[in-house]
């Protein structure tokens, strides 16, 4: 089942990345009027970079986890087999 789920997982990952990027942009726009700072900017203030990276990381991880779990639930619903660990104890 892992091989059957692999292309779905890749597609879900790409979708999650796009959704997370949009989500982060919207959240950052509510927090600051300027574009989020990037680590490669030489004149970036750490007081802006650190919160931007924390928010970005949280949004990306949350979005990826939710999209991945949703894709696995859909796959399990269609095939009757869960593609991954059955429980945290496995």
C-alpha positions in Angstrom: 0.0 0.0 0.0 2.9 2.3 0.6 3.7 2.3 -3.1 0.1 3.1 -4.0 0.0 6.0 -1.5 3.4 7.5 -2.5 2.1 9.6 -5.5 -0.9 10.8 -3.4 1.4 11.7 -0.5 3.7 13.7 -2.9 0.7 15.5 -4.3 -0.7 16.2 -0.9 2.7 17.6 0.2 2.8 20.0 -2.7 -0.7 21.1 -2.0 0.1 21.6 1.7 3.1 23.7 0.8 1.0 26.0 -1.4 -1.8 26.3 1.3 0.8 26.9 4.0 2.5 29.7 2.0 -0.8 31.4 1.5 -1.8 30.9 5.1 1.5 32.3 6.3 1.2 35.4 4.0 -2.3 36.1 5.4 -1.2 35.7 9.0 1.9 37.8 8.6 -0.1 40.6 6.8 -2.3 40.7 9.9 0.8 41.1 12.2 2.9 43.5 10.2 2.4 45.9 7.3 5.8 45.0 5.7 6.7 41.7 3.9 8.1 39.0 6.1 11.8 39.2 6.5 14.0 36.5 4.9 17.1 34.9 6.4 19.2 35.9 3.4 18.5 39.6 3.9 21.7 41.3 5.2 19.9 44.1 7.0 17.1 42.0 8.6 16.3 42.7 12.3 16.3 39.6 14.5 13.3 41.0 16.3 11.3 40.6 13.1 13.1 37.5 11.7 12.6 35.3 14.7 8.8 35.7 15.0 8.5 35.4 11.2 10.3 32.1 11.2 8.4 30.8 14.2 5.0 31.6 12.7 6.1 30.3 9.3 7.3 27.0 10.8 4.2 26.5 12.8 1.9 27.2 9.9 3.8 24.9 7.6 3.9 22.0 10.1 0.2 22.4 11.0 -0.9 22.6 7.4 1.3 19.7 6.3 0.0 17.5 9.1 -3.6 18.2 8.5 -3.3 17.7 4.7 -1.3 14.5 5.1 -3.8 13.1 7.6 -6.7 14.0 5.4 -5.1 12.4 2.3 -4.5 9.2 4.4 -8.1 9.2 5.6 -9.3 9.5 2.0 -7.0 6.8 0.8 -8.1 4.5 3.6 -11.8 5.2 2.8 -11.2 4.4 -0.8 -9.1 1.3 -0.3 -10.0 0.0 3.2 -6.3 0.1 4.2 -4.6 2.8 6.3 -1.3 3.9 4.6 1.0 4.2 7.6 1.1 3.5 11.3 -2.2 2.4 12.8 -1.5 4.0 16.2 1.1 5.9 18.1 2.1 2.7 19.8 3.0 0.9 16.5 
